[in-house]
Amino acid sequence: MEVQRMHALARPGVTMADRGGTTPERDADFSAYMHARQTSLLRTAYLLTGDRHTAEDLVQTAFAKLYLSWEKVRDQGSIDGYVRRILVNENNSLWRRAWKRREQASETVPDQHHHDEYDDGVGRELWDLVQTLPKKARAVVVLRYYEELTEAETAEILGISVGTVKSQASRALATLRDRAPQTLDPTEHPREEER
Amino acid sequence: MNDHLTTRLSRQLHAQADDWQGAPLTLESVQGTARTIRRRRRAAAGSVLAVAVLAVAIPIGVTFGGGSDTSPPPANPPTRLVDTDNPVEDSPLGVSFIEGRTLTLPNGAQTRLPQAYPGGVVLGDTALGLRSDNGDLFLDVIESGAVDETIPLDTGFARNADGTAIAIVTGGELVVRWESGQTSFGAVPSGLSPVRLVGGPDCSEAAGTCAVYLDDQTGGAPRVITTTGANQLVVGGPLSIGDVSEDGRLTTMTTEVREGDLGACGRVYDQTTQTTVFRTCEVTLERFSPGGQYVSADVAYQDGLRGYIAILDAQSGEKVAELLGDGSFFNEVVWEDAEHLVAVSFRDGEGWSVIRLGVDGSVETAYGPVDGPQDVSPLHLLGN
């Protein structure tokens, strides 16, 4: 079955609503958490999206949703897991992806390339390939190999079973290996032009 | 091999991200986004309500064509058609729709409404305009282009499958109305909102049994109330119900909301055999197609404006058609016939239109585009 798409992109218009009720203590509590965690979440969001503007927007939305549910989530003692879950779900949101594509069209600032001092170009190629993975597989890769979460923790955040995490990770690694075998072991798989 | 790969992968992910600080967020900016999200959620809930709530039947004094032969002739001259001097052309849509103050029926007949209703219903030869006043809902009965009667609604209303009768809750009483009469099912607790009427049009006790399925907006379990006064919980333990098939056998229902409101699971449930036909956490199940072969669906994680429509086989749960908004969003999604959904859609730079999605995956613009601000749709579908 082919998924159909509406071709044009739009930013649905939303305006500010009335202010929600807040208390200074609540806001101070929330701010402390946000300032402590935002850099880490921004980096994760960047790896999930591959785009800095989108990552910043994603994290802002995640914190906004956390803000709306702050008391409940805080009382449950599951803030980190909750906000990561929002991050992944938001990134998978069909509506949001479309919306963001439009915003990027007019605001794109090329991301800087990051170079590992030990990189021989292979790392960059690997990153390019990570960005071609399906959203959910990429989320597994980022949570497992960047956040270094356990399979169980990853499963909980993604709302899937541990078995699915294992199979998604395995499939993602196989895809990376298959698509660019030369990046993983250049000596065994010389490039075409090097032969 | 994988150890080497995962080590390299981990190192590259850190190299890629770890020296980035990003723009610092402020509490004020996060609060602003939170307000926007809250508003979108309200808008989404409102649009669902508008679709679910459209209805009540009253003659509008114009023969729309194809109506019942037994309908009494209008006492007043017919409401003037918008374009009476020209032959009526076929409507572009198989459902009635409102554009501004003009109501267009599937046969192309049009009538001028007293105001630009954001919703309404046409039942046989009768129509009603839905409006909101300070948060209270009303159905205006329109006759000869003017409001003849106004019915306050406690919650919402629902039609039967062929659109010949509706169920409403008014003054704390559950009432079914059809062209030639109405009957009360008695008082109901506050917060119950009709989702679907099964049976009719004549739902009087002498004529036979009708059943009204209602969601409890106060958080209680959905109920079904029948002509005979039976009032019981809907079988299958749903948190809410989306629809009931024409024969009253199948129900779409939400059975679980995931922690943090990050999604929901539901199923198609057979009320007669008390078995699950299929279950899904991938989408939110909505309305059955006429005939009940398919069911429409939205994403499981509903976040503000709608950007997705799916059609599933009602027996297998297999997705047969899928449409991504890709930046467009959808306001009202209704079945046009047994194999097509129509939806009001907004696209930046183009305006509002009605798109049609077929069970074969075909997509086309059925009507429009029409100018209008993006936060107020000029188009409203009066479908089932």
Boltz contact constraints between the chains, C-beta under 6 A:
constraints:
  - contact:
      token1: [A, 2]
      token2: [B, 361]
      max_distance: 6.0
  - contact:
      token1: [A, 3]
      token2: [B, 322]
      max_distance: 6.0
  - contact:
      token1: [A, 4]
      token2: [B, 323]
      max_distance: 6.0
  - contact:
      token1: [A, 4]
      token2: [B, 363]
      max_distance: 6.0
  - contact:
      token1: [A, 5]
      token2: [B, 324]
      max_distance: 6.0
  - contact:
      token1: [A, 5]
      token2: [B, 326]
      max_distance: 6.0
  - contact:
      token1: [A, 6]
      token2: [B, 325]
      max_distance: 6.0
  - contact:
      token1: [A, 6]
      token2: [B, 326]
      max_distance: 6.0
  - contact:
      token1: [A, 6]
      token2: [B, 328]
      max_distance: 6.0
  - contact:
      token1: [A, 8]
      token2: [B, 347]
      max_distance: 6.0
  - contact:
      token1: [A, 9]
      token2: [B, 327]
      max_distance: 6.0
  - contact:
      token1: [A, 10]
      token2: [B, 327]
      max_distance: 6.0
  - contact:
      token1: [A, 10]
      token2: [B, 328]
      max_distance: 6.0
  - contact:
      token1: [A, 10]
      token2: [B, 347]
      max_distance: 6.0
  - contact:
      token1: [A, 10]
      token2: [B, 348]
      max_distance: 6.0
  - contact:
      token1: [A, 12]
      token2: [B, 305]
      max_distance: 6.0
  - contact:
      token1: [A, 12]
      token2: [B, 329]
      max_distance: 6.0
  - contact:
      token1: [A, 13]
      token2: [B, 374]
      max_distance: 6.0
  - contact:
      token1: [A, 13]
      token2: [B, 375]
      max_distance: 6.0
  - contact:
      token1: [A, 14]
      token2: [B, 36]
      max_distance: 6.0
  - contact:
      token1: [A, 14]
      token2: [B, 39]
      max_distance: 6.0
  - contact:
      token1: [A, 14]
      token2: [B, 40]
      max_distance: 6.0
  - contact:
      token1: [A, 16]
      token2: [B, 35]
      max_distance: 6.0
  - contact:
      token1: [A, 17]
      token2: [B, 35]
      max_distance: 6.0
  - contact:
      token1: [A, 17]
      token2: [B, 38]
      max_distance: 6.0
  - contact:
      token1: [A, 17]
      token2: [B, 39]
      max_distance: 6.0
  - contact:
      token1: [A, 31]
      token2: [B, 27]
      max_distance: 6.0
  - contact:
      token1: [A, 38]
      token2: [B, 25]
      max_distance: 6.0
  - contact:
      token1: [A, 39]
      token2: [B, 21]
      max_distance: 6.0
  - contact:
      token1: [A, 42]
      token2: [B, 22]
      max_distance: 6.0
  - contact:
      token1: [A, 43]
      token2: [B, 17]
      max_distance: 6.0
  - contact:
      token1: [A, 46]
      token2: [B, 17]
      max_distance: 6.0
  - contact:
      token1: [A, 47]
      token2: [B, 13]
      max_distance: 6.0
  - contact:
      token1: [A, 47]
      token2: [B, 17]
      max_distance: 6.0
  - contact:
      token1: [A, 56]
      token2: [B, 22]
      max_distance: 6.0
  - contact:
      token1: [A, 56]
      token2: [B, 23]
      max_distance: 6.0
  - contact:
      token1: [A, 60]
      token2: [B, 25]
      max_distance: 6.0
  - contact:
      token1: [A, 60]
      token2: [B, 33]
      max_distance: 6.0
  - contact:
      token1: [A, 61]
      token2: [B, 33]
      max_distance: 6.0
  - contact:
      token1: [A, 63]
      token2: [B, 30]
      max_distance: 6.0
  - contact:
      token1: [A, 64]
      token2: [B, 30]
      max_distance: 6.0
  - contact:
      token1: [A, 64]
      token2: [B, 33]
      max_distance: 6.0
  - contact:
      token1: [A, 64]
      token2: [B, 34]
      max_distance: 6.0
  - contact:
      token1: [A, 64]
      token2: [B, 37]
      max_distance: 6.0
  - contact:
      token1: [A, 67]
      token2: [B, 30]
      max_distance: 6.0
  - contact:
      token1: [A, 67]
      token2: [B, 34]
      max_distance: 6.0
  - contact:
      token1: [A, 68]
      token2: [B, 34]
      max_distance: 6.0
  - contact:
      token1: [A, 82]
      token2: [B, 260]
      max_distance: 6.0
  - contact:
      token1: [A, 85]
      token2: [B, 262]
      max_distance: 6.0
  - contact:
      token1: [A, 89]
      token2: [B, 262]
      max_distance: 6.0
  - contact:
      token1: [A, 89]
      token2: [B, 301]
      max_distance: 6.0
  - contact:
      token1: [A, 93]
      token2: [B, 303]
      max_distance: 6.0
  - contact:
      token1: [A, 94]
      token2: [B, 307]
      max_distance: 6.0
  - contact:
      token1: [A, 94]
      token2: [B, 308]
      max_distance: 6.0
  - contact:
      token1: [A, 94]
      token2: [B, 324]
      max_distance: 6.0
  - contact:
      token1: [A, 95]
      token2: [B, 307]
      max_distance: 6.0
  - contact:
      token1: [A, 95]
      token2: [B, 325]
      max_distance: 6.0
  - contact:
      token1: [A, 98]
      token2: [B, 325]
      max_distance: 6.0
  - contact:
      token1: [A, 98]
      token2: [B, 326]
      max_distance: 6.0
  - contact:
      token1: [A, 98]
      token2: [B, 327]
      max_distance: 6.0
  - contact:
      token1: [A, 102]
      token2: [B, 327]
      max_distance: 6.0
  - contact:
      token1: [A, 114]
      token2: [B, 15]
      max_distance: 6.0
  - contact:
      token1: [A, 114]
      token2: [B, 16]
      max_distance: 6.0
  - contact:
      token1: [A, 116]
      token2: [B, 15]
      max_distance: 6.0
  - contact:
      token1: [A, 123]
      token2: [B, 12]
      max_distance: 6.0
  - contact:
      token1: [A, 126]
      token2: [B, 12]
      max_distance: 6.0
  - contact:
      token1: [A, 127]
      token2: [B, 12]
      max_distance: 6.0
  - contact:
      token1: [A, 127]
      token2: [B, 16]
      max_distance: 6.0
  - contact:
      token1: [A, 145]
      token2: [B, 6]
      max_distance: 6.0
  - contact:
      token1: [A, 145]
      token2: [B, 9]
      max_distance: 6.0
  - contact:
      token1: [A, 145]
      token2: [B, 10]
      max_distance: 6.0
  - contact:
      token1: [A, 146]
      token2: [B, 13]
      max_distance: 6.0
  - contact:
      token1: [A, 173]
      token2: [B, 2]
      max_distance: 6.0
  - contact:
      token1: [A, 173]
      token2: [B, 5]
      max_distance: 6.0
  - contact:
      token1: [A, 184]
      token2: [B, 5]
      max_distance: 6.0
